[in-house]
Amino acid sequence: MKLPTALDVKQHQWLQNGSALSLLDMLNDSHADNARFVGGCVRNALMGEKIVDIDIATKLLPEEVMKIVTDAGHKVVPTGIDHGTITAVLNGTAFEVTTLRKDVQTDGRRAVTAFSQSWDEDSLRRDFRFNAIYCDGKGQLYDPQNGIKDAIEREVVFIGKPDDRINEDFLRILRYFRFFAHYGSGRPDRAAITACTRLKAGIEKLSSERIWKELQALLAAPDPVKSIRWMRTSEVLQKCFPGSTDVDQLAQLVVSEKAMNWPIDPLLRFMALLDPSRAREASKHLKLSNAQNSRVMAYARNGPVLPGEDFMDVSRRLYLKVVSGYVDAAKLALGKYEGRERRDIDDMLDFAAEWERPVFPVTAKHLMEVGYKQGKELGDLLWSLEDEWISSGFALSMDELRAKIGNLGTGGKSGGQG
């Protein structure tokens, strides 16, 4: 197979981006080979994938880049200046510009780097071969790690020895599975899987925030199931968070997403992999945000959703639980059933989407107005009345509920009666 040596500018809109080309020209003043496009934009162009970000690698030091950009009247942000990265903002679009680097020392978590003038040295410190392809403003490619073939054939392969790359940063284990989920085809690279399996204990050295960020990005892939199955087979998934379970429920959810035209929801996909009895432990381990934790715990407390429940049963559950927990549980249950049972759960999902919470007609103020004093007995009475109201299908009126208490004015002065 003859590999391309250049991208056709006319076929790639990002290579016609005025702001990106203007920035490249600034850095390549006097036609010097100071800056090239690199990473995801080049890789995705070769793969025919959407270009999300345009990143630039440069021989210039961060301070030089900042001066050039600001002198031209544009904004710069020193987003990672200690590591050689600044963000240039041209016409409202942000571009990351990073000085060429080489690794000096690594410990599996963070690397100590030095700036470099060599494209080859810079490529050696990157993770995968297809992430180390450089491209100039005219589309000419420079491929020191033979990544063009990998990009076209959709193979995710480490640069050099996988063990060496992983030992530099154990997060690369998770990055491998993330890139395989988004871009891989066929079976994963044997050497990569072997190394990820052998070195999986290094995941324990990573911060929870880094692990969770990578997992969310992986679960955002159109279909992460094959990658997740390999993670579980290699026991990498189990190292990421406690309570990870069989992947079948995730596979069922992905099928349901496509059939129901649901948007990809990484947190729901995470719940599909989670043993509900260990939800709190997993949430704490990964340091989920408060909003994420609340949703996961609502799902865990909801319990399974089964076909055959009538609308009143579901209404009671929705009243007593957090609605999002029921909806998430129902979405995960949908893929387990077919025919009439599947339609039952689908109907319940529609019902939950339109459900409005009924208002309990009795308040503490109502009871205190007829003689009950604030305290535990009043609270217990309210709970008892609400339970009867729920059991009636929310049908009992205030007068009917009051009639169940007896003579409110008689015993109320001493704390109420039930």
C-alpha positions in Angstrom: 0.0 0.0 0.0 1.4 3.4 -1.0 1.1 5.8 1.9 0.4 9.5 1.4 3.2 11.9 1.9 0.9 15.0 2.0 -2.7 16.0 2.7 -4.6 17.7 -0.1 -5.4 21.2 1.3 -8.5 21.5 -0.9 -10.0 18.4 0.8 -9.3 19.5 4.4 -11.1 22.6 5.6 -8.9 22.8 8.7 -5.9 23.4 6.4 -7.8 26.3 5.0 -8.5 27.8 8.5 -7.3 31.4 8.2 -6.6 31.8 11.9 -4.6 28.6 12.1 -2.6 29.3 9.0 -2.0 32.9 10.2 -0.6 31.6 13.5 1.6 29.1 11.7 2.9 31.9 9.4 3.7 34.1 12.4 5.8 31.4 14.0 7.5 30.5 10.7 8.6 34.0 10.0 11.0 34.2 7.1 10.0 30.7 6.0 11.8 29.1 8.9 10.7 25.6 9.9 9.7 26.6 13.4 6.2 25.3 13.7 4.0 22.5 12.3 0.6 21.1 13.0 0.7 17.9 15.1 -1.5 15.3 16.9 -5.2 14.9 16.6 -5.8 17.2 13.7 -3.3 15.4 11.5 -4.4 11.9 12.7 -8.1 12.6 12.2 -7.5 14.1 8.8 -5.9 10.9 7.7 -8.7 8.8 9.3 -11.5 10.9 7.8 -12.6 11.8 11.3 -13.9 15.2 12.5 -11.2 17.7 13.5 -12.0 19.0 17.0 -8.8 20.9 18.0 -5.9 22.2 16.0 -2.6 21.9 17.9 0.8 23.2 16.9 4.3 22.1 17.8 7.2 24.5 17.6 10.9 24.9 18.1 10.4 28.3 19.7 10.4 28.7 23.4 7.1 29.6 25.1 8.2 33.1 25.9 9.1 33.6 22.2 5.7 32.3 21.1 3.9 34.6 23.5 5.9 37.7 22.3 5.2 36.9 18.6 1.5 36.4 19.2 1.0 39.4 21.5 3.0 41.7 19.2 0.6 40.7 16.4 -2.3 41.9 18.6 -3.7 38.6 19.7 -4.4 37.1 23.2 -2.2 34.5 24.8 -2.8 32.4 27.9 0.0 30.6 29.6 -2.1 27.4 30.1 0.9 25.1 30.7 3.9 27.3 30.3 6.1 25.2 32.7 5.6 22.3 30.3 6.0 24.5 27.2 2.4 25.0 26.3 0.6 28.3 25.7 -2.8 28.9 24.2 -3.1 31.5 21.4 -6.5 33.0 20.7 -7.1 34.3 17.2 -10.5 35.6 16.2 -12.1 33.8 19.0 -10.5 30.4 18.3 -8.0 28.8 20.7 -4.9 27.0 19.5 -2.5 25.1 21.8 1.2 25.8 20.9 3.7 23.5 22.6 7.5 23.7 22.4 9.3 20.6 21.2 10.3 18.5 24.2 12.3 15.5 25.3 11.8 13.4 28.4 14.6 13.7 31.0 13.1 11.8 33.9 9.8 9.8 34.4 8.2 8.1 37.4 5.0 6.7 35.9 3.0 9.7 36.9 4.7 12.9 35.7 7.6 13.4 33.4 10.5 15.9 33.7 11.1 17.3 30.3 13.5 19.6 28.5 12.9 21.7 25.5 14.3 20.5 22.2 15.0 21.6 18.6 14.4 18.2 17.1 11.1 16.9 15.6 12.4 13.3 16.1 13.2 13.8 19.8 9.7 15.3 20.3 8.1 12.4 18.5 9.8 9.9 20.8 8.1 11.2 23.9 4.6 10.9 22.5 2.4 7.9 23.2 1.1 6.4 19.9 2.6 6.4 16.5 -0.4 8.0 14.8 -0.1 10.9 17.4 3.4 11.7 16.2 2.7 12.9 12.7 3.6 16.5 11.8 2.1 18.6 9.0 3.1 21.9 7.6 0.8 24.6 6.2 0.9 23.2 2.7 -0.2 19.7 3.9 3.3 18.1 3.7 3.6 15.3 6.2 6.5 14.3 8.4 6.2 10.9 10.0 9.2 9.9 12.1 7.4 7.0 13.8 5.6 5.5 10.8 2.2 6.5 12.2 0.5 7.2 8.8 0.0 3.5 8.2 -1.5 3.1 11.6 -3.9 6.0 11.1 -5.1 4.7 7.7 -5.5 1.1 9.0 -6.9 2.3 12.4 -4.3 0.5 14.5 -3.3 1.9 17.9 0.4 1.1 18.4 2.7 2.5 21.1 5.9 4.3 20.0 8.8 1.9 20.6 8.4 -0.6 23.4 5.0 -0.4 25.1 6.5 -1.1 28.5 8.8 1.9 28.1 5.9 4.2 27.2 3.7 3.0 30.0 6.4 3.2 32.6 6.8 6.9 31.7 3.2 7.5 32.6 0.8 4.8 33.7 -2.2 6.8 32.5 -1.1 5.6 29.0 -2.8 2.3 29.9 -6.1 4.0 30.0 -5.3 6.2 27.0 -4.6 3.1 25.0 -8.1 1.8 25.6 -9.6 5.2 25.0 -7.9 5.6 21.7 -8.8 2.0 20.8 -12.5 2.7 21.6 -12.5 5.8 19.4 -10.3 4.9 16.6 -9.3 1.2 16.7 -10.5 -1.6 14.5 -10.2 -5.4 14.6 -8.2 -6.8 17.5 -5.9 -4.5 19.6 -2.2 -4.7 19.2 -0.9 -7.8 21.0 2.2 -6.1 22.4 0.1 -3.2 23.8 -2.5 -5.5 25.5 0.3 -7.6 27.0 2.1 -4.6 28.4 -1.2 -3.0 29.7 -2.0 -6.3 31.5 1.5 -6.7 32.9 1.8 -3.2 34.2 -1.8 -2.6 35.4 -0.8 -2.3 39.0 0.7 1.1 38.1 -2.9 2.5 37.8 -3.0 2.6 41.6 -0.3 5.4 41.4 -2.6 7.7 39.4 -4.8 10.3 40.9 -8.5 9.6 40.9 -9.2 12.7 38.9 -6.9 11.6 36.0 -8.5 8.1 36.0 -12.1 9.4 36.0 -11.3 12.0 33.3 -9.9 9.2 31.0 -12.8 6.9 31.8 -15.4 9.5 30.8 -13.6 10.2 27.6 -13.4 6.5 26.8 -17.1 6.0 27.6 -18.0 8.9 25.2 -16.8 6.8 22.2 -19.6 5.9 19.8 -19.3 2.2 20.8 -16.8 1.6 23.7 -17.9 -2.0 24.3 -15.1 -3.9 22.6 -12.5 -1.7 24.3 -14.2 -2.1 27.7 -14.3 -5.9 27.2 -10.6 -5.9 26.6 -10.1 -3.8 29.7 -12.0 -6.3 31.8 -10.2 -9.3 30.3 -6.9 -7.7 31.1 -8.2 -6.7 34.6 -7.5 -3.0 33.9 -11.1 -2.1 34.4 -11.1 -3.7 37.9 -8.1 -1.6 38.8 -9.9 1.6 37.8 -12.8 1.4 40.3 -14.4 -1.0 42.7 -17.7 -2.6 41.8 -17.1 -2.9 38.1 -19.2 -5.7 36.8 -19.9 -7.7 33.6 -19.9 -5.6 30.3 -23.1 -7.1 29.0 -25.3 -4.4 30.4 -23.2 -1.7 28.7 -23.5 -3.6 25.4 -27.3 -3.7 25.9 -27.4 0.0 26.7 -25.4 0.9 23.5 -27.9 -1.1 21.4 -30.8 0.8 23.2 -29.1 4.1 22.5 -29.0 3.5 18.8 -32.5 2.0 18.7 -34.1 4.9 20.7 -31.9 7.6 19.3 -30.6 8.6 22.8 -27.6 10.9 23.0 -24.4 9.3 24.4 -24.3 9.6 28.2 -21.0 8.6 29.6 -22.3 8.7 33.2 -25.2 6.3 32.4 -22.7 4.1 30.6 -20.6 4.1 33.8 -23.6 3.1 35.8 -24.1 0.2 33.4 -20.7 -1.1 34.5 -21.4 -0.6 38.1 -22.6 -2.9 40.9 -25.3 -0.7 42.6 -24.4 -2.1 46.0 -20.9 -0.6 45.6 -22.0 2.7 44.0 -20.9 4.9 47.0 -17.5 3.2 47.2 -16.9 3.6 43.4 -18.1 7.3 43.5 -15.8 8.1 46.4 -12.9 6.2 44.8 -13.1 8.2 41.6 -14.1 11.5 43.3 -17.2 12.1 41.2 -18.6 15.6 41.3 -21.5 16.3 43.7 -23.9 16.3 40.8 -22.5 13.0 39.4 -22.5 11.4 42.8 -26.1 12.4 43.4 -27.3 10.9 40.2 -25.3 7.7 40.6 -26.6 7.2 44.2 -30.2 7.9 43.0 -29.9 5.1 40.5 -28.4 2.8 43.1 -31.1 3.4 45.6 -33.9 3.1 43.0 -33.6 -0.7 42.7 -34.2 -2.7 39.5 -37.0 -1.7 37.1 -39.1 -4.7 36.0 -41.8 -5.1 33.4 -45.3 -5.5 34.6 -45.5 -2.5 36.9 -48.6 -0.5 36.5 -48.6 3.3 36.2 -49.7 3.7 39.9 -46.8 1.5 41.0 -44.4 3.6 39.0 -46.0 6.9 40.2 -45.4 5.8 43.8 -41.8 5.0 43.1 -41.2 8.3 41.4 -42.8 10.1 44.4 -40.6 8.3 46.9 -37.4 8.2 44.9 -35.4 10.7 42.8 -37.0 10.6 39.3 -33.6 10.5 37.6 -32.7 7.3 39.4 -35.8 5.6 38.1 -35.2 6.8 34.6 -31.6 5.7 34.6 -32.6 2.3 36.0 -35.3 1.9 33.4 -33.0 2.8 30.5 -30.5 0.2 31.7 -33.3 -2.4 32.1 -34.7 -1.8 28.6 -32.0 -3.7 26.9 -32.6 -6.8 28.9 -36.1 -7.4 27.5 -37.9 -8.0 24.2 -41.5 -7.9 23.0 -44.2 -7.0 25.4 -41.9 -6.7 28.4 -39.7 -4.2 26.6 -42.7 -2.2 25.6 -43.8 -2.1 29.2 -40.6 -0.5 30.3 -40.6 1.8 27.3 -44.1 2.9 28.3 -42.9 3.6 31.8 -40.0 5.7 30.5 -42.5 7.8 28.6 -44.7 8.1 31.7 -41.7 9.2 33.8 -40.8 11.8 31.3 -44.2 13.4 31.6 -44.8 12.7 35.3 -45.6 15.7 37.6 -45.0 15.3 41.3 -48.4 15.5 43.2 -48.5 17.9 46.2 -49.3 16.3 49.6 -52.4 18.3 50.8 -51.6 18.3 54.5 -48.7 20.3 56.1 -47.4 20.7 59.6 -49.0 24.2 59.6 -52.4 22.6 59.0 -52.0 20.3 62.0 -50.7 23.1 64.3 -53.6 25.3 63.4 -56.0 22.7 65.0 -53.9 22.2 68.1 -50.9 19.9 67.4 -47.6 21.1 68.7 -44.4 21.0 66.7 -42.3 17.9 67.6 -41.6 14.3 66.9 -45.2 13.2 67.3 -46.4 15.7 64.7 -43.7 14.6 62.3 -44.6 11.0 62.8 -48.3 11.8 62.2 -47.4 13.6 58.9 -45.4 10.6 57.7 -48.3 8.3 58.5 -50.8 10.5 56.7 -48.5 10.8 53.7 -48.0 7.0 53.6 -51.8 6.5 53.5 -52.2 9.2 50.9 -49.5 7.5 48.7 -51.2 4.1 49.2 -54.5 5.6 48.0 -52.9 6.6 44.8 -52.7 10.2 45.9 -56.5 10.3 45.9 -57.3 11.1 49.6 -58.3 14.8 50.1 -57.3 16.9 53.0 -60.7 16.4 54.6 -60.5 12.6 54.2 -57.0 12.6 55.7 -58.1 14.7 58.7 -61.0 12.3 59.3 -58.4 9.5 59.8 -56.9 11.4 62.7 -60.1 11.6 64.8 -60.9 14.6 66.8 -57.9 16.9 66.1 -58.8 19.5 68.6 -59.0 17.1 71.6 -55.6 15.4 71.7 -53.7 17.9 69.7 -52.7 20.2 72.6 -50.6 17.4 74.1 -48.8 16.6 70.9 -51.3 14.9 68.7 -52.7 11.4 68.3 -52.5 9.0 65.4 
